[in-house]
């Protein structure tokens, strides 16, 4: 089912599915019981562009903390539940905007029914999540191993279980650390359900490997019109997940807004610390709400020409830099002033 035609689900005021913009998610890595630390991290994530946040709820204290956390944040909160159905109910009662469960690991059918009944009373969406690592033994045997087909069958079994209880306010998530298996599973699942899909490559890895896996996997999935909300799973500061997700969506033409940085790979002509400069510029533009392209080039000889497709750019020379607009040199600046000059230009863009 193409994302334009999936069901619309309301997660604390954020609509996903039905052609709504693909929402960016992340997950806190603080103890949810520590309200101050969790709120601080969520605030940083929201500032970076996170639109839905998920927090683990392993204890009663964590479930109770949700009520206080909710008072201090501005984005919807999803409660992540493992094994204990009582935590799902407690999270809902404390104001969670959505819960994430695997019905196969939170207990018997009657316990699942209790969770569904509580969610239905408050119209709280349920994200049905299945990972390749938790695939049931009978499905592993049926498909001679962990396969895309098995993951999809497992997910749909859980979806049908909840639908049979009279509730269909659902989001479906199937994840695998095997990128191509994950892509295939989403292709199969999209043909079999109209529930919105949460897409991600699980256990993707560190900043480098995780970004490569996520970019390839999410690119192949989202590029086919599949997926309504995403998380880039990285081992590191979750703010990096938001930066990566935004860039993936912009690269695919699925989101506008935000400054795009282009920079050259350096060569023997480079006379400045281009790597450091590019990183400083990338950090500097995070809070500037422009939809433009900024070039950071290392060569005053070829830099202006190579940056002509950018709206504005800088090119470094020996102890100096050039400010460039649409490939034309505007003026020379001192090397130590180049980032400040660029920021000032951006802050007064079109003003």
N, C-alpha and C positions, 0 to 999 in steps of 0.2 A: 504494500500500500504506500503510494507516494505521500510524502509528508503533507501535501496540500489536502489530502482526503482522510487523514486520521482523525479520530475523535478529539475533541477539545477537552482538556483537563485543566481545572483551576487549582493551582498550588499556591495558596495564600495570596491570591491576587495576580499571580504570574500565570498567564495562559500559555500552555504548550499544545502542540498538535493543531490540525486544521489549518495549516499554513501560517500559524503564528511564528514570529522569529525564533530561531533555535536558541534555547536558553543555555547559558554557561553555568556549570555547577562545579563545586569543589567539596572537599570534606575537611573538617577540622582535625588536627592531630593533638589537640590539647585534651586533658581530662575534662569531660563535659561537666563534671561536678564542680570544677573550678570555674565559676561563672565569669570572674574578671578576666582570666586568661582567654577563655573561649570567646567572650564578647570582643576583646581586643583583636584576636585573630580574625574573627568574622568581619570586624570593621575594616581591617586592612584588606581583606579579600573583596569586600563590597566596593571599596575605593578603587581597587584594581579592575573591577568589572564583573565580579561574581554576581550572579542573579538568583541562585538558589544554593543554600548551604546544607550540608548533611552532617549530623553529629551522631556519634555512637551513643547508645543508651544501654549499657550493660548492667546498670544498678538502679535501684529505686531512687537513690540520691541524684543520679544523672537525669532520670525522668522528671523529678521535681525541679531540677535546675532549668529545664526547658522553659518553664513559666517565667522565670526571672530573666533568662537570656532573651526571650521573645520581647520583653519590654524595652530592651536596649539595642535592638538591631532593626534594620530596615528592609531586610530581604527574607523570603520564606525559608522556614527551617524544616528539614526532613529528619526524622528519627530513624537511625539505622539499628535494626533489631536482629539479634542472633540467638536462637535456641529458646529464649524465655518469652512465651506469649504474654505473660503478665506485664513485661516491660513495654510491649506494643500498646496494650490498653492504657497503662500509666502514661505513656508518652502522648497518646491521643488526648487523654483527660487533662494533661498539662499544656495543651495548645499546639502540639506539633501540626504543621500544615500538611504533612504527608508522612507516611511510614514506609520503610523499605523492609520487606520480609522475604524469606524463602519459606513458603508454607510447608516444605518438606522437612525443615529442621526446627520447627517451633512446637512440635508435639502432635498429638492426635487430632483427628478431624473435628472433634467437639471443641478443642482449644482454638483451632483455626476459625471455627464458626463464631466463637466468642469475640475474637479480634475483628472479624468482618462485621459483626453486629454493632460493635462499638464504633467502628469507622463509618458505617452506614448511618448511625444516629446523628453523627456530626458532619456527614458528607466529606470525610477526609479521604483523599486518594490513597491508594495502596500501590506501591511499586513492587511488582513481583520480580525478584531477582534470582537468576540462576547462573552460576559460574561453572566452567568446565571442570574445575577441580572438585566440585561437589556433585558431579553427575552420579545418579543412582546406579547401583551395581547391576540391576537388571537391564538398564539401558546400555551400559558398557558392554554387557554380554550380548545383547541383541545386535549391536552395531559393530561388534568385534573391536571395541576400544572407544575412546572418547572421540566423538565425531560431531560435525556441525548438525547433522540430522538428529543425533541423540540430544544435543543441547536444546534444539528447538522443540522436540517432543516433550522434554522435561518441562520447559517453560510453559508450553501450551497446556500440559496437564495441570499445572498450578493455576493458570488463568481460568481454565474450565471449572476447577474446584471452587474458585471464588464466584464465578458467574453462576454456578449451580446453586449458590447460597443467596442468589438474588442481588448481587452487587457487581457493577461493571465500571466503577470509577477507578480505572486501572492504568498504570504505566508499566511497560514490560522492559526488562533489562536482561540481556544475555551477554556474558563476557567470557573471553578467553585470552590467555597470554600468547596464544598462537594466532598471529595476525591474520593469515589467510583463512584459517578455520573460522575466526570471528567474522570475517567478511562474508564468507559463504553462509554462515548461520543467519546473519542479518538478511541476506538476500532471500533465503528460504522463509524466514519468519515474516518478512514484509508481505509475502504473498498469502499468508495465512491468517493475518489479524489486522484489524483497523485500530487497535489501541496504539497510542503514541509510544515511541520507542526511545529509551535512554541508551545512548551509545557511548562505548568506551572500550579501550584495550586494557584489560586488568593486569596488574602486576607488570606494567610496561617497563619499569626500571628507573634508572637514574636520569638526570637531566638530559644527557646526550642520547642514550639508548632509548629512553622512554619517549623522547620527542620524535625520534625517527620512527619508532614503531607506531606511535599514535598518529603521526602525520600521514603515514602510508595507510594505516587501517581506517582512520576516520575519513581520510580523503577518498578512498575507494567506496566507502559506505555512503557518506554524505553526498558524494558526487552523483550517486544514482537516485537521489531524491529520498533516501532513507534516513530517518533519524529526526527527532524533535527536540532533544536536549542532550547535551554532551558533558562528559568529564574527561579531561586529560589526566591520567593517573601517573604521577611522578614521585619518585623517592626524593623528597626535598621539601623546601618551603612551598606550601600550597599556592602561594601567590604566583609562583612560576607556572602552575597549571593554568591559571587565568590568562596570563600573557600568551601562552602557547595556544590555548583554545581560541582566543581572539584572532591570533595570526592565522590559524588554520581556516577559520570561517572567512576572514577577509581574503585570503589567498584563493579560496574556492568561489568568491563572489557572493557569499551567503550573508555577508554583513558589511555594512558601510560604517564609516566613522573611525576615528583613531588615526594617528599619524603612522604611516608606513615608512620604515627606515630601509634604505638601500645603501650598501657600502661595497667598495671594491675589496678584493682579496689580498691586497698589498703586493708589492714587487720590489725589485732592486731600486726603483726610482723613489720609493717612499722615504721621506726625510723626517717624518713625525711618527709618534706613537699612535698609528691609526687604530690598532685594536683597542687601546684604551680610550681613544677619542670616540670611536663608534659606540662603545659601551656606555660612556658618559652621556652621549646624545640620546641613546635609547632610554636610559633612565630619566633623563631630563624631560623628555616629551610625554611621559606617562600621564601627567595631569593636564595636558593641553588638548581640549576637545576639538581638534581640527581633522578634517577628512582630506589630507594632502599627503604628498610623497616628499620625503626629505632625503637628500643624498649626502653621504659622508665619504669623500674621496681622498686618496692619499697622495695624489700627484697633481701639482699645479700646472703640468704640461697637458696631460690628457684629461684630467679631472673635469674641467668645465664641459667638454664635449660629451664625455661619458655620462654626465649628470643632466643632460639637456631635457630628458623626459621627466625629471623631478621638478616639483614646483619651486623648491628652494634647496640649496645645498651649500656645503663647505668643502674646500679642497685645501690640503695642507702643503706647505712648502718648507723651506729651511727657515725656521724661526718665525714663520708668518703663515697666514692662511688667506684664502679668497672666499668671499661671500658671493654665491652664484644664484641667479634667478633665471629659470628656463634656459640654462646653458650660457647665459650672459654674465660676465663678471661685473659685480656691482661695486665692490671695493675691496681693498686689502685691509687685513686686521692683524694685530699681534697674535702669535700662537696662543699665549696664555689667556687671551680674551675671546677666542673664537667661539666657544660654547655659549658664553654670556651674550655675545652679539647675536648668535643664532636664536637664542631663547627670546631675546627682546624683539627680534623680527617676528617670531611666531606669536608672541603675546599681542602684537599689534597687527596681526594679519588681517587685511581687508578692513582696517578701521580708519 
